Amino acid sequence: MLTKVEPCTEAALRQAAEWIRAGEVVGFPTETVYGLGADALNPQAVRKIFAAKGRPADNPLIVHIAELSQIRPLISGEISDRAAALAHAFWPGPLTMIFPKSDRIPQEVSAGLDTVGIRFPANEDARRLIQACGCPIAAPSANRSGRPSPTTAAHVLEDMDGRIPMILDGGPCQVGLESTVLDVTGEIPRVLRPGGVTPEMIAQVAGSCRVDESVMRPLKEGEKPRSPGMKYRHYAPKGSLTIFEGAPEDVAREICRAYDAAGENALILALEAHVPLYGGRRVVSLGLDAVDMARRLFDELRGADEMGATQIFSEAVPGKGIGLAVMNRLGRAAAFHIEQV
């Protein structure tokens, strides 16, 4: 299969919509990461997403809409006042809310769960595509399963060349990490996957917010994923990744020791202010703070593969605000190999 990469012109959006209506899968930009989209109401098309990604069928997908009125046929029951307030505050934007699903949602989308995640993306090209399709779009990140998520069209092509007919190029993603996944089926909203909409922001609107214990641990044996991104090792580079957490000087000392023992093909990921602590060792800056780190993390993990890094040592950031999302992604990429120093 020839995979075309096209800028998000009106003609390209119409072509992509035709592919999706025909039951095919298309790569497209969002403000978080690039998505791999198919008609959410077509079970055969949804199965092609799993085939293209090599994704386990027990991993649920998120359904993307382009206007609030599209949510009603997709969910069962009424939208609570709390969920409505969250939608008003954060949609369109990088928030996925989990609702009881209607019968219109195929089991392939929900992975057999009785719930469905709904997102109203902020990215204008994503919304134009959904409108042109005339149907909601089911979409995980547009990478091979387990690999770092794509934040550029080039990343999508790297993983999906020959697997899908078309990729829409909307430029680099602004957020850089997948959406926050928030379960709103209970009394208190519960974060299943952290993202750009932080628990603190949610609590300001909803009055309270809990973070699920699974955010910073692997799934237990037999535990079913309730959200995308909950698998044990996800977002991973080809080399082994170890995270070091503690005071910057202590972390730098231990990373330098591990780096020197690793020999050739080792790589350090650090915040810009800490780079001088590593002397002449091979270091990649992740930016000034957790916001920069979120935007650059997946790109640099892919870059580590291009550099041939077989052992990667990364600094941690405090798990507050978007730092929680960064640590969730780093933790899963490292199979939760985190050293406290």
SVG drawing of the C-alpha trace seen along z (x, -y; Angstrom):
<svg xmlns="http://www.w3.org/2000/svg" viewBox="-30 -27 64 40">
<polyline fill="none" stroke="black" stroke-width="0.4" points="0.0,0.0 1.3,-3.5 1.0,-5.9 0.5,-9.5 1.4,-12.5 -0.5,-15.6 -0.8,-19.0 -4.3,-19.7 -5.8,-21.5 -9.5,-21.3 -8.8,-18.8 -6.7,-16.6 -9.3,-16.7 -12.0,-15.6 -9.8,-12.8 -9.1,-11.6 -12.8,-11.8 -13.5,-9.6 -11.0,-7.0 -12.6,-6.9 -16.1,-6.7 -14.9,-3.8 -13.7,-1.9 -10.0,-2.8 -7.7,-4.3 -6.0,-7.7 -3.3,-9.5 -4.3,-13.0 -3.1,-15.7 -4.5,-16.7 -3.2,-19.2 -1.9,-16.2 -0.4,-13.7 -1.2,-12.4 -4.2,-10.0 -4.9,-6.9 -8.5,-7.4 -11.4,-5.3 -15.2,-5.4 -16.0,-4.8 -19.3,-3.1 -17.8,-0.7 -16.5,2.4 -14.5,3.7 -12.8,0.3 -11.9,0.2 -10.3,3.6 -8.0,2.1 -6.7,-0.3 -5.6,2.6 -4.0,4.4 -2.1,1.3 -0.8,0.6 -0.3,4.2 -2.4,3.2 -3.9,5.7 -7.7,5.9 -8.2,5.4 -7.0,1.8 -10.0,-0.6 -10.1,-3.5 -11.1,-7.1 -14.0,-8.5 -13.5,-12.0 -16.3,-14.4 -16.4,-17.8 -19.4,-19.4 -21.1,-18.8 -24.4,-17.6 -22.5,-14.5 -22.1,-13.1 -25.7,-12.2 -26.0,-9.1 -22.7,-7.7 -23.5,-7.5 -26.1,-6.0 -28.0,-8.1 -27.8,-11.7 -24.7,-13.9 -24.2,-14.9 -23.9,-18.6 -20.3,-17.9 -19.4,-16.4 -21.2,-19.3 -19.2,-21.8 -16.0,-20.0 -17.0,-20.0 -17.7,-23.7 -14.3,-24.4 -12.0,-22.1 -13.7,-21.3 -12.5,-21.6 -9.2,-20.5 -6.9,-17.7 -9.5,-16.0 -11.2,-12.6 -14.2,-11.8 -15.4,-8.3 -19.2,-7.8 -21.5,-4.7 -21.6,-3.8 -24.7,-3.5 -25.4,-0.4 -24.1,-2.3 -20.5,-2.0 -19.0,1.3 -17.3,3.7 -14.1,3.2 -14.0,-0.4 -14.7,0.2 -12.6,3.4 -15.7,5.1 -16.1,2.4 -19.5,0.9 -18.0,-2.6 -16.5,-4.8 -14.0,-7.6 -15.2,-10.8 -12.9,-13.7 -13.6,-17.0 -10.2,-18.0 -9.1,-21.6 -7.1,-21.1 -9.0,-22.7 -7.8,-20.3 -9.0,-17.4 -12.4,-18.9 -12.6,-19.7 -11.8,-16.1 -14.5,-14.8 -17.1,-17.1 -16.1,-16.1 -16.5,-12.4 -20.0,-12.9 -19.2,-10.4 -17.3,-10.2 -13.7,-9.0 -12.2,-6.3 -8.5,-7.0 -5.5,-5.9 -2.1,-7.5 -0.7,-6.8 2.3,-4.7 3.1,-1.0 2.0,0.4 4.5,-0.2 6.5,-2.8 6.7,-6.5 3.6,-8.4 4.0,-10.6 4.0,-14.3 4.8,-15.0 3.6,-13.5 7.2,-12.2 6.8,-10.1 3.6,-8.6 5.2,-7.8 8.1,-6.1 5.7,-3.7 2.8,-3.5 4.4,-3.6 2.7,-1.0 0.1,-0.3 -2.4,-3.1 -3.3,-5.0 -2.9,-8.6 -1.4,-10.9 -2.6,-14.5 0.3,-16.7 -0.8,-19.5 2.7,-20.3 4.1,-19.6 1.6,-18.9 1.4,-21.7 0.8,-19.6 3.0,-16.6 1.3,-14.0 -2.0,-12.2 -5.1,-13.6 -6.1,-13.4 -8.5,-10.4 -11.1,-11.2 -13.7,-8.7 -16.8,-10.8 -19.1,-7.8 -18.7,-8.0 -19.3,-10.7 -15.8,-12.0 -13.9,-12.4 -11.0,-10.0 -7.9,-10.5 -7.0,-7.2 -4.3,-8.8 -2.9,-12.2 -2.4,-14.8 -2.5,-18.5 -5.7,-19.0 -4.2,-18.4 -5.9,-17.0 -5.6,-20.5 -7.4,-22.1 -10.2,-19.4 -10.6,-19.9 -11.1,-23.6 -14.1,-23.0 -15.5,-19.8 -14.8,-20.5 -12.6,-17.4 -10.5,-15.0 -8.8,-11.7 -5.8,-10.2 -6.2,-6.4 -3.4,-4.4 -2.7,-2.7 -1.2,-6.0 2.2,-5.3 2.3,-1.5 2.1,1.4 -1.2,3.2 -1.6,6.2 -1.9,9.7 -5.3,10.1 -6.2,6.4 -8.1,5.0 -7.1,1.6 -9.9,-1.0 -8.1,-3.6 -5.6,-3.7 -2.0,-3.9 -2.4,-1.6 -0.3,1.3 2.9,2.2 5.4,1.0 4.3,-1.8 5.8,-4.8 9.1,-2.9 12.3,-3.6 14.3,-0.6 17.0,-1.0 16.5,-0.4 15.3,-3.4 16.0,-4.1 14.6,-7.1 16.4,-8.7 14.4,-10.7 15.8,-13.0 17.7,-16.2 19.3,-17.4 22.9,-17.1 22.3,-13.6 20.5,-12.5 23.3,-13.8 25.9,-12.0 24.1,-8.6 23.3,-9.1 27.0,-9.9 28.0,-6.7 25.5,-4.6 26.4,-6.3 30.1,-5.6 29.4,-2.0 27.3,-1.6 30.0,-2.5 29.3,-3.4 25.8,-4.1 24.5,-5.6 22.4,-8.7 21.2,-11.2 17.9,-13.1 17.9,-16.1 16.4,-19.5 18.3,-22.4 19.4,-23.9 21.0,-20.6 22.9,-19.8 26.2,-21.3 26.1,-18.8 26.9,-16.0 30.2,-17.3 31.1,-16.1 28.7,-13.2 26.1,-12.7 23.1,-14.7 19.8,-15.7 18.0,-18.7 14.3,-18.2 13.7,-21.9 13.3,-24.3 10.5,-22.7 7.8,-20.0 5.7,-21.8 8.7,-21.7 9.4,-18.2 5.8,-17.1 6.1,-18.7 9.5,-17.2 9.6,-13.9 8.3,-11.6 10.4,-13.3 13.5,-12.8 12.7,-9.2 12.5,-8.6 15.7,-10.6 17.4,-8.3 16.7,-5.4 18.1,-7.4 21.3,-8.0 21.6,-4.3 21.2,-4.6 21.0,-1.2 20.9,-2.6 19.1,-5.8 19.1,-7.6 16.5,-10.2 15.9,-12.8 12.5,-12.8 10.3,-15.8 7.9,-16.5 4.6,-14.7 2.5,-17.8 0.5,-19.5 1.6,-18.3 4.6,-16.8 2.4,-13.9 1.7,-13.2 5.4,-13.4 6.2,-10.9 3.3,-8.6 4.7,-8.4 8.4,-8.1 7.4,-5.5 5.6,-3.3 8.4,-3.8 10.9,-2.6 8.6,0.3 8.6,-1.6 12.4,-1.2 12.7,-4.2 15.7,-4.7 15.3,-6.8 18.5,-8.7"/>
</svg>
